[in-house]
Amino acid sequence: MEIREAVPDDNDVLKKLQAKCPQGTDLIVSVVNTPDFFARAKAYESYKVYVACEGDTIIASSACALRNALVKGKLSRVGYSFQTFVHPNHRKKNLAKRLLQNMEDDLIQNGAVLVYGLIMERNLPSIKLVESLGFKLHRKLVMPGLIIRKEVATPSGENIRSVRTDDLTNVAKLLNETWQNHDLYEPASADILARFISRTPKFSMENLLVLENRGEILACLGFWDWSKVMKLTLQSLNLKMKTISRLLFITRVLPKVLKPGDELNQIMLISIGYKEPSHLAILIRYINNIAFKKGIKQIFCISERKHPMLNSLEGFIRISTNISLYVKPLKDNLKLHEAPVFVDGIDM
């Protein structure tokens, strides 16, 4: 068995393999990167996709990103592990473990001080895997899913518009003020924002909104349409989710009961900055209306469980998912303290 870095010619094979590896517990969902398998990873400035091969056949894959982030107040290199999957016929062969160990070796060689990953609640196989590799549960986060069911009122007289190039310095300043005391946050600059916008598939300056008052930017908020980079198709629901779906249909929150085969069109909120949660709430309501017109059913974000940002979601019907943040130090004696953490929406 060989482990190597994936190349563009692997695109079609990786998409077919990914389709055979649905994920989730309450909702079992097929996730296939589209139209290019590598589009999901291109949101990161530095990334690698690894594949495990048996002969000429790809039987497993894993991806990681390498980026700058604050760790205990110091700017450091960190790794993020995501999208690990193994062909159903080749499980229980330690392929995922070997891929992650290979990733860890590469990250250490490139100066990473830690690697982290996000795991949805009750995903016991993934939890068992990362814990066997020395990852520790660092924090339990929450991913609220806002149900899009109608257009909502937005305050009149508010200046909401897409960001312009000459805004980027002030937007970066606002982002830094919002998240400067959070571990895993990468301090922003106009140049860093411009590079992120230009490299991220299906994301542009039109997708990054600002709320402005008398020349001052009070909030900024980006929306990344997952359906443009990942096709999510519902495979099955457990009894709990079937019951919730029926209740939401009966109360006219959802136009229909969810069923296998439904495509899930969703938006992830990113580049979140604000002076006050009330300022952010205005932009979220504005994006709700954009999503409604596009037929998108849910908006997601991710945060600490009691973060002030969550106050901006009041008035929405939401279904929250618990997310576990697992961290493994790659340097001796490194340990994250109790500071709040920042997790970018692109990580999901």
C-alpha positions as a Markdown table, in Angstrom:
| # | Residue | x | y | z |
|---|---|---|---|---|
| 1 | Met | 0.0 | 0.0 | 0.0 |
| 2 | Glu | 1.4 | 3.4 | -1.1 |
| 3 | Ile | 0.6 | 6.9 | 0.3 |
| 4 | Arg | 1.2 | 9.8 | -2.0 |
| 5 | Glu | 0.0 | 13.3 | -2.6 |
| 6 | Ala | -3.1 | 13.5 | -4.9 |
| 7 | Val | -2.8 | 15.1 | -8.3 |
| 8 | Pro | -5.4 | 16.7 | -10.6 |
| 9 | Asp | -5.8 | 13.5 | -12.6 |
| 10 | Asp | -7.2 | 11.9 | -9.5 |
| 11 | Asn | -10.2 | 14.2 | -9.5 |
| 12 | Asp | -12.8 | 11.9 | -10.9 |
| 13 | Val | -11.7 | 8.8 | -9.0 |
| 14 | Leu | -11.7 | 10.8 | -5.7 |
| 15 | Lys | -15.2 | 12.1 | -6.3 |
| 16 | Lys | -16.5 | 8.6 | -7.0 |
| 17 | Leu | -14.8 | 7.2 | -3.9 |
| 18 | Gln | -16.1 | 10.1 | -1.8 |
| 19 | Ala | -19.7 | 9.3 | -2.9 |
| 20 | Lys | -19.3 | 5.8 | -1.5 |
| 21 | Cys | -18.4 | 7.2 | 1.9 |
| 22 | Pro | -21.5 | 8.9 | 3.4 |
| 23 | Gln | -21.0 | 10.7 | 6.8 |
| 24 | Gly | -23.1 | 11.7 | 9.8 |
| 25 | Thr | -25.1 | 10.1 | 12.6 |
| 26 | Asp | -28.5 | 11.7 | 13.0 |
| 27 | Leu | -28.5 | 12.6 | 9.3 |
| 28 | Ile | -26.5 | 10.4 | 7.0 |
| 29 | Val | -25.3 | 12.6 | 4.1 |
| 30 | Ser | -23.4 | 12.0 | 0.9 |
| 31 | Val | -20.8 | 14.7 | 0.5 |
| 32 | Val | -19.1 | 15.1 | -2.9 |
| 33 | Asn | -16.8 | 18.0 | -3.7 |
| 34 | Thr | -17.9 | 19.7 | -6.9 |
| 35 | Pro | -17.2 | 20.5 | -9.6 |
| 36 | Asp | -13.6 | 19.9 | -8.7 |
| 37 | Phe | -12.7 | 17.6 | -5.9 |
| 38 | Phe | -9.9 | 20.0 | -4.8 |
| 39 | Ala | -12.2 | 23.0 | -4.7 |
| 40 | Arg | -13.0 | 22.4 | -1.0 |
| 41 | Ala | -9.3 | 22.6 | -0.1 |
| 42 | Lys | -8.5 | 25.7 | -2.2 |
| 43 | Ala | -9.9 | 28.0 | 0.4 |
| 44 | Tyr | -6.6 | 27.4 | 2.2 |
| 45 | Glu | -3.4 | 29.0 | 1.0 |
| 46 | Ser | -1.4 | 25.9 | 1.8 |
| 47 | Tyr | -3.0 | 22.5 | 1.6 |
| 48 | Lys | -2.3 | 18.9 | 0.7 |
| 49 | Val | -4.6 | 16.0 | -0.2 |
| 50 | Tyr | -3.2 | 12.5 | 0.4 |
| 51 | Val | -4.3 | 9.2 | -1.1 |
| 52 | Ala | -3.7 | 5.6 | -0.1 |
| 53 | Cys | -3.4 | 3.3 | -3.1 |
| 54 | Glu | -3.5 | -0.4 | -3.5 |
| 55 | Gly | -1.7 | -0.9 | -6.8 |
| 56 | Asp | -3.1 | 1.8 | -9.1 |
| 57 | Thr | -6.4 | 2.0 | -7.2 |
| 58 | Ile | -7.2 | 4.8 | -4.7 |
| 59 | Ile | -8.9 | 3.3 | -1.7 |
| 60 | Ala | -8.6 | 6.2 | 0.9 |
| 61 | Ser | -7.9 | 9.9 | 1.1 |
| 62 | Ser | -7.3 | 12.6 | 3.7 |
| 63 | Ala | -6.6 | 16.3 | 3.5 |
| 64 | Cys | -4.9 | 18.9 | 5.6 |
| 65 | Ala | -4.2 | 22.6 | 5.6 |
| 66 | Leu | -1.3 | 24.5 | 7.0 |
| 67 | Arg | -1.9 | 28.1 | 8.2 |
| 68 | Asn | -0.9 | 30.8 | 10.6 |
| 69 | Ala | -2.9 | 31.2 | 13.8 |
| 70 | Leu | -2.6 | 32.5 | 17.4 |
| 71 | Val | -1.6 | 29.9 | 19.9 |
| 72 | Lys | -1.4 | 31.2 | 23.5 |
| 73 | Gly | -1.1 | 34.7 | 22.0 |
| 74 | Lys | 1.8 | 33.9 | 19.7 |
| 75 | Leu | 1.5 | 33.6 | 15.9 |
| 76 | Ser | 2.4 | 30.0 | 15.0 |
| 77 | Arg | 2.0 | 27.5 | 12.2 |
| 78 | Val | -0.9 | 25.1 | 12.8 |
| 79 | Gly | -2.4 | 22.2 | 10.8 |
| 80 | Tyr | -6.0 | 21.4 | 10.2 |
| 81 | Ser | -7.1 | 17.8 | 9.3 |
| 82 | Phe | -10.3 | 17.3 | 7.3 |
| 83 | Gln | -12.1 | 15.1 | 4.8 |
| 84 | Thr | -10.7 | 11.7 | 5.7 |
| 85 | Phe | -12.6 | 8.8 | 4.1 |
| 86 | Val | -11.9 | 5.1 | 3.3 |
| 87 | His | -13.6 | 2.8 | 0.7 |
| 88 | Pro | -16.1 | 0.6 | 2.6 |
| 89 | Asn | -14.4 | -2.6 | 1.4 |
| 90 | His | -11.1 | -1.5 | 2.8 |
| 91 | Arg | -12.0 | -0.4 | 6.3 |
| 92 | Lys | -10.4 | -1.9 | 9.5 |
| 93 | Lys | -7.0 | -1.9 | 7.8 |
| 94 | Asn | -5.7 | 1.2 | 9.7 |
| 95 | Leu | -5.7 | 3.2 | 6.4 |
| 96 | Ala | -7.1 | 6.3 | 8.0 |
| 97 | Lys | -4.5 | 6.1 | 10.8 |
| 98 | Arg | -1.7 | 5.7 | 8.3 |
| 99 | Leu | -2.9 | 8.7 | 6.3 |
| 100 | Leu | -3.2 | 10.9 | 9.4 |
| 101 | Gln | 0.3 | 9.8 | 10.7 |
| 102 | Asn | 1.7 | 10.7 | 7.2 |
| 103 | Met | 0.0 | 14.1 | 7.5 |
| 104 | Glu | 1.4 | 14.6 | 11.0 |
| 105 | Asp | 5.0 | 13.9 | 9.7 |
| 106 | Asp | 4.5 | 16.5 | 7.0 |
| 107 | Leu | 3.1 | 19.1 | 9.3 |
| 108 | Ile | 6.0 | 18.7 | 11.8 |
| 109 | Gln | 8.5 | 19.1 | 8.9 |
| 110 | Asn | 6.8 | 22.3 | 8.0 |
| 111 | Gly | 6.9 | 23.8 | 11.5 |
| 112 | Ala | 3.4 | 23.2 | 12.7 |
| 113 | Val | 3.1 | 23.4 | 16.5 |
| 114 | Leu | -0.2 | 21.5 | 16.6 |
| 115 | Val | -2.9 | 19.9 | 14.5 |
| 116 | Tyr | -6.6 | 20.1 | 15.1 |
| 117 | Gly | -9.8 | 18.6 | 13.7 |
| 118 | Leu | -13.6 | 18.9 | 14.1 |
| 119 | Ile | -15.8 | 16.0 | 14.8 |
| 120 | Met | -19.6 | 16.0 | 15.0 |
| 121 | Glu | -21.3 | 14.7 | 18.1 |
| 122 | Arg | -21.6 | 10.9 | 18.5 |
| 123 | Asn | -19.3 | 10.2 | 15.5 |
| 124 | Leu | -17.7 | 7.5 | 17.7 |
| 125 | Pro | -15.5 | 5.9 | 15.0 |
| 126 | Ser | -13.8 | 9.2 | 14.2 |
| 127 | Ile | -13.4 | 10.0 | 17.9 |
| 128 | Lys | -11.8 | 6.6 | 18.6 |
| 129 | Leu | -9.5 | 7.1 | 15.6 |
| 130 | Val | -8.1 | 10.5 | 16.6 |
| 131 | Glu | -7.9 | 9.6 | 20.3 |
| 132 | Ser | -5.8 | 6.6 | 19.3 |
| 133 | Leu | -3.4 | 9.0 | 17.6 |
| 134 | Gly | -3.0 | 11.3 | 20.7 |
| 135 | Phe | -5.6 | 13.9 | 19.9 |
| 136 | Lys | -7.4 | 15.3 | 23.0 |
| 137 | Leu | -10.8 | 16.9 | 23.3 |
| 138 | His | -10.1 | 20.6 | 23.8 |
| 139 | Arg | -13.5 | 22.2 | 23.5 |
| 140 | Lys | -17.1 | 21.5 | 22.7 |
| 141 | Leu | -18.4 | 24.0 | 20.1 |
| 142 | Val | -21.8 | 24.5 | 18.6 |
| 143 | Met | -22.9 | 24.8 | 15.0 |
| 144 | Pro | -26.4 | 26.5 | 14.8 |
| 145 | Gly | -28.4 | 25.8 | 11.7 |
| 146 | Leu | -30.8 | 28.6 | 10.9 |
| 147 | Ile | -34.0 | 27.4 | 9.1 |
| 148 | Ile | -34.7 | 29.6 | 6.1 |
| 149 | Arg | -38.5 | 29.7 | 5.7 |
| 150 | Lys | -39.4 | 33.3 | 4.6 |
| 151 | Glu | -38.1 | 36.7 | 4.0 |
| 152 | Val | -37.6 | 38.7 | 7.2 |
| 153 | Ala | -37.7 | 42.4 | 7.8 |
| 154 | Thr | -34.5 | 44.4 | 7.8 |
| 155 | Pro | -34.1 | 47.8 | 9.3 |
| 156 | Ser | -34.7 | 50.7 | 6.9 |
| 157 | Gly | -32.0 | 53.3 | 6.4 |
| 158 | Glu | -29.1 | 50.9 | 7.1 |
| 159 | Asn | -26.3 | 50.9 | 4.5 |
| 160 | Ile | -25.6 | 47.3 | 3.6 |
| 161 | Arg | -23.4 | 46.6 | 0.6 |
| 162 | Ser | -20.7 | 44.3 | -0.7 |
| 163 | Val | -17.1 | 45.0 | 0.3 |
| 164 | Arg | -14.8 | 47.1 | -1.9 |
| 165 | Thr | -11.1 | 46.9 | -2.2 |
| 166 | Asp | -10.7 | 50.2 | -0.3 |
| 167 | Asp | -12.7 | 48.7 | 2.6 |
| 168 | Leu | -10.3 | 45.7 | 3.2 |
| 169 | Thr | -8.0 | 47.5 | 5.7 |
| 170 | Asn | -11.0 | 48.5 | 7.9 |
| 171 | Val | -12.6 | 45.1 | 7.6 |
| 172 | Ala | -9.4 | 43.5 | 8.7 |
| 173 | Lys | -9.2 | 45.8 | 11.6 |
| 174 | Leu | -12.7 | 44.9 | 12.6 |
| 175 | Leu | -12.1 | 41.2 | 12.3 |
| 176 | Asn | -9.0 | 41.5 | 14.5 |
| 177 | Glu | -10.9 | 43.5 | 17.1 |
| 178 | Thr | -13.5 | 40.8 | 17.2 |
| 179 | Trp | -11.2 | 37.7 | 17.5 |
| 180 | Gln | -7.9 | 39.0 | 18.8 |
| 181 | Asn | -8.0 | 37.1 | 22.1 |
| 182 | His | -9.0 | 33.8 | 20.5 |
| 183 | Asp | -6.7 | 30.8 | 20.0 |
| 184 | Leu | -6.5 | 29.5 | 16.4 |
| 185 | Tyr | -7.4 | 32.9 | 14.9 |
| 186 | Glu | -5.2 | 34.2 | 12.1 |
| 187 | Pro | -4.8 | 38.0 | 12.3 |
| 188 | Ala | -6.2 | 39.6 | 9.2 |
| 189 | Ser | -4.8 | 42.3 | 6.9 |
| 190 | Ala | -6.0 | 43.8 | 3.6 |
| 191 | Asp | -3.6 | 41.6 | 1.7 |
| 192 | Ile | -4.6 | 38.4 | 3.5 |
| 193 | Leu | -8.3 | 39.1 | 2.9 |
| 194 | Ala | -7.7 | 39.9 | -0.8 |
| 195 | Arg | -5.8 | 36.6 | -1.3 |
| 196 | Phe | -8.5 | 34.6 | 0.6 |
| 197 | Ile | -11.3 | 36.1 | -1.6 |
| 198 | Ser | -9.4 | 35.5 | -4.8 |
| 199 | Arg | -8.5 | 31.9 | -4.1 |
| 200 | Thr | -11.7 | 30.6 | -2.6 |
| 201 | Pro | -13.9 | 28.9 | -5.1 |
| 202 | Lys | -17.4 | 30.4 | -5.6 |
| 203 | Phe | -16.6 | 33.3 | -3.2 |
| 204 | Ser | -16.0 | 36.9 | -4.3 |
| 205 | Met | -16.3 | 40.4 | -2.9 |
| 206 | Glu | -20.0 | 40.2 | -3.6 |
| 207 | Asn | -20.2 | 37.5 | -1.0 |
| 208 | Leu | -18.7 | 39.7 | 1.7 |
| 209 | Leu | -21.1 | 42.2 | 3.1 |
| 210 | Val | -20.5 | 45.3 | 5.3 |
| 211 | Leu | -22.9 | 47.3 | 7.5 |
| 212 | Glu | -21.8 | 50.9 | 7.3 |
| 213 | Asn | -22.9 | 54.0 | 9.2 |
| 214 | Arg | -21.5 | 57.4 | 8.5 |
| 215 | Gly | -18.4 | 55.9 | 6.9 |
| 216 | Glu | -17.7 | 53.5 | 9.8 |
| 217 | Ile | -18.0 | 49.8 | 9.2 |
| 218 | Leu | -20.0 | 48.3 | 12.1 |
| 219 | Ala | -20.1 | 44.7 | 11.0 |
| 220 | Cys | -18.9 | 42.4 | 8.2 |
| 221 | Leu | -20.2 | 39.0 | 7.2 |
| 222 | Gly | -19.3 | 36.6 | 4.4 |
| 223 | Phe | -21.6 | 33.9 | 3.0 |
| 224 | Trp | -20.2 | 30.8 | 1.3 |
| 225 | Asp | -22.6 | 28.7 | -0.7 |
| 226 | Trp | -21.7 | 25.1 | 0.1 |
| 227 | Ser | -23.7 | 23.8 | -2.8 |
| 228 | Lys | -21.2 | 25.4 | -5.2 |
| 229 | Val | -18.3 | 23.4 | -3.8 |
| 230 | Met | -19.9 | 20.4 | -2.2 |
| 231 | Lys | -23.0 | 18.4 | -3.2 |
| 232 | Leu | -24.8 | 17.2 | -0.1 |
| 233 | Thr | -27.4 | 14.6 | -0.6 |
| 234 | Leu | -29.5 | 13.1 | 2.2 |
| 235 | Gln | -29.1 | 9.4 | 2.5 |
| 236 | Ser | -31.1 | 8.6 | 5.7 |
| 237 | Leu | -32.4 | 10.1 | 8.9 |
| 238 | Asn | -32.6 | 8.5 | 12.4 |
| 239 | Leu | -35.9 | 8.5 | 14.3 |
| 240 | Lys | -35.0 | 11.8 | 16.1 |
| 241 | Met | -34.4 | 13.7 | 12.9 |
| 242 | Lys | -37.5 | 12.2 | 11.2 |
| 243 | Thr | -39.6 | 13.4 | 14.1 |
| 244 | Ile | -38.1 | 16.9 | 14.0 |
| 245 | Ser | -38.6 | 17.0 | 10.2 |
| 246 | Arg | -42.3 | 16.1 | 10.6 |
| 247 | Leu | -42.8 | 18.6 | 13.3 |
| 248 | Leu | -41.2 | 21.4 | 11.3 |
| 249 | Phe | -43.4 | 20.4 | 8.3 |
| 250 | Ile | -46.6 | 20.3 | 10.5 |
| 251 | Thr | -45.8 | 23.8 | 11.9 |
| 252 | Arg | -45.1 | 25.1 | 8.3 |
| 253 | Val | -41.5 | 25.8 | 9.1 |
| 254 | Leu | -40.4 | 23.5 | 6.3 |
| 255 | Pro | -42.3 | 23.2 | 3.0 |
| 256 | Lys | -41.9 | 19.4 | 3.0 |
| 257 | Val | -40.7 | 16.5 | 5.1 |
| 258 | Leu | -37.1 | 15.6 | 4.5 |
| 259 | Lys | -36.5 | 12.3 | 2.7 |
| 260 | Pro | -33.6 | 10.3 | 1.3 |
| 261 | Gly | -32.4 | 11.8 | -2.1 |
| 262 | Asp | -33.1 | 15.4 | -1.1 |
| 263 | Glu | -30.2 | 17.8 | -1.9 |
| 264 | Leu | -29.3 | 20.0 | 1.0 |
| 265 | Asn | -28.5 | 23.6 | -0.1 |
| 266 | Gln | -26.7 | 25.4 | 2.7 |
| 267 | Ile | -24.7 | 28.6 | 3.4 |
| 268 | Met | -21.8 | 28.8 | 5.8 |
| 269 | Leu | -21.1 | 32.2 | 7.4 |
| 270 | Ile | -17.5 | 33.2 | 7.4 |
| 271 | Ser | -15.4 | 36.4 | 7.9 |
| 272 | Ile | -17.5 | 37.4 | 10.8 |
| 273 | Gly | -16.7 | 40.8 | 12.5 |
| 274 | Tyr | -18.9 | 43.2 | 14.5 |
| 275 | Lys | -18.9 | 46.1 | 16.9 |
| 276 | Glu | -22.1 | 44.7 | 18.6 |
| 277 | Pro | -24.1 | 41.5 | 18.1 |
| 278 | Ser | -27.0 | 43.7 | 17.1 |
| 279 | His | -25.0 | 45.0 | 14.1 |
| 280 | Leu | -24.2 | 41.4 | 13.0 |
| 281 | Ala | -27.9 | 40.5 | 13.4 |
| 282 | Ile | -28.8 | 43.0 | 10.7 |
| 283 | Leu | -26.4 | 41.3 | 8.2 |
| 284 | Ile | -27.7 | 37.8 | 9.1 |
| 285 | Arg | -31.2 | 38.9 | 8.4 |
| 286 | Tyr | -30.1 | 40.4 | 5.1 |
| 287 | Ile | -28.4 | 37.1 | 4.1 |
| 288 | Asn | -31.5 | 35.2 | 5.2 |
| 289 | Asn | -33.4 | 37.0 | 2.4 |
| 290 | Ile | -30.6 | 36.3 | -0.1 |
| 291 | Ala | -30.8 | 32.6 | 0.8 |
| 292 | Phe | -34.6 | 32.5 | 0.6 |
| 293 | Lys | -34.6 | 33.9 | -2.9 |
| 294 | Lys | -32.0 | 31.3 | -4.0 |
| 295 | Gly | -33.9 | 28.4 | -2.5 |
| 296 | Ile | -31.3 | 27.7 | 0.2 |
| 297 | Lys | -32.8 | 26.1 | 3.2 |
| 298 | Gln | -30.2 | 26.6 | 6.0 |
| 299 | Ile | -27.5 | 29.0 | 7.2 |
| 300 | Phe | -24.7 | 27.7 | 9.5 |
| 301 | Cys | -22.0 | 29.2 | 11.6 |
| 302 | Ile | -19.8 | 27.8 | 14.3 |
| 303 | Ser | -18.6 | 29.2 | 17.6 |
| 304 | Glu | -18.0 | 28.7 | 21.3 |
| 305 | Arg | -21.2 | 27.5 | 23.0 |
| 306 | Lys | -21.8 | 30.8 | 24.9 |
| 307 | His | -20.1 | 33.3 | 22.6 |
| 308 | Pro | -21.7 | 36.8 | 22.4 |
| 309 | Met | -22.0 | 36.2 | 18.6 |
| 310 | Leu | -24.8 | 33.8 | 19.2 |
| 311 | Asn | -27.0 | 36.7 | 20.5 |
| 312 | Ser | -27.2 | 37.9 | 16.8 |
| 313 | Leu | -29.2 | 34.8 | 16.0 |
| 314 | Glu | -32.2 | 35.6 | 18.1 |
| 315 | Gly | -35.6 | 35.4 | 16.3 |
| 316 | Phe | -34.5 | 32.5 | 14.0 |
| 317 | Ile | -35.6 | 28.9 | 14.3 |
| 318 | Arg | -32.5 | 26.9 | 14.6 |
| 319 | Ile | -31.3 | 23.3 | 15.0 |
| 320 | Ser | -27.9 | 23.2 | 16.7 |
| 321 | Thr | -25.2 | 20.5 | 16.2 |
| 322 | Asn | -22.5 | 19.9 | 18.8 |
| 323 | Ile | -19.0 | 19.9 | 17.4 |
| 324 | Ser | -16.0 | 18.6 | 19.2 |
| 325 | Leu | -12.6 | 20.3 | 18.7 |
| 326 | Tyr | -9.8 | 17.8 | 19.0 |
| 327 | Val | -6.2 | 19.1 | 19.2 |
| 328 | Lys | -2.8 | 17.3 | 19.2 |
| 329 | Pro | 0.4 | 19.2 | 20.1 |
| 330 | Leu | 3.3 | 18.6 | 17.8 |
| 331 | Lys | 5.8 | 20.4 | 20.0 |
| 332 | Asp | 6.9 | 19.3 | 23.5 |
| 333 | Asn | 5.1 | 20.9 | 26.4 |
| 334 | Leu | 2.6 | 22.8 | 24.2 |
| 335 | Lys | -0.8 | 23.0 | 25.7 |
| 336 | Leu | -3.6 | 25.4 | 24.8 |
| 337 | His | -4.9 | 27.4 | 27.8 |
| 338 | Glu | -8.5 | 28.2 | 28.5 |
| 339 | Ala | -8.8 | 31.2 | 26.1 |
| 340 | Pro | -11.7 | 31.1 | 23.8 |
| 341 | Val | -11.1 | 29.5 | 20.4 |
| 342 | Phe | -11.9 | 30.8 | 16.9 |
| 343 | Val | -12.9 | 28.3 | 14.3 |
| 344 | Asp | -13.4 | 29.6 | 10.8 |
| 345 | Gly | -16.6 | 28.5 | 8.9 |
| 346 | Ile | -14.4 | 27.2 | 6.0 |
| 347 | Asp | -13.2 | 24.4 | 8.4 |
| 348 | Met | -16.6 | 22.8 | 8.3 |
